[in-house]
Amino acid sequence: MDYIEKVLEKLKEWARKLVGTLLGPESQPEPELIPIPVNNPRRRSR
């Protein structure tokens, strides 16, 4: 009986991977962007 449970668990894992591959990764909310201060470099004069 333990063998059947292991096989079923492996089949579930493969099915999850297959669905993930076919449909893409599960939708996750986009992380909120953190503003990063940037010093504006001086323009080069020619």
N, C-alpha and C positions, 0 to 999 in steps of 0.2 A: 504494500500500500504506500509505503514511503517513497518507493521508486516512482510510482504514478504521480504523486504530488510534486516531486522534483521535475518530472517531465512537463507537467502542466505549468509549473512556475517558469520553466525555461521557454515554453511556447508563448506564455504571456509576455515575457521579456522581449522575445523576438518580434511579436506582434506590435508592441509599443515602439520598438525601433523602426519597424517597417512603416507604421503609420506616421511616425515622426519624420522619416525620410520622404515619404510621398507628400505629406501635407505641410511640411516645414515644421520648424520648432513651434512649441506652444506659444501662443501670443503672450508676451510679457509687457507690462507697462514700461514705456521708455523712461530711463532714469532722468531725473531733473538735472539740467545742466548747471554747472557752477561757474559763475563769471570769474574770469581770471584777468586781473589788471595787466595791461601791456603798455610799456613805455613806447611812445611813438618815436622811432628813430628820426634824426634830422635828415632832411634830404640832402644829397650830395650836390654841391654846386660845381658847375663845369667851368 
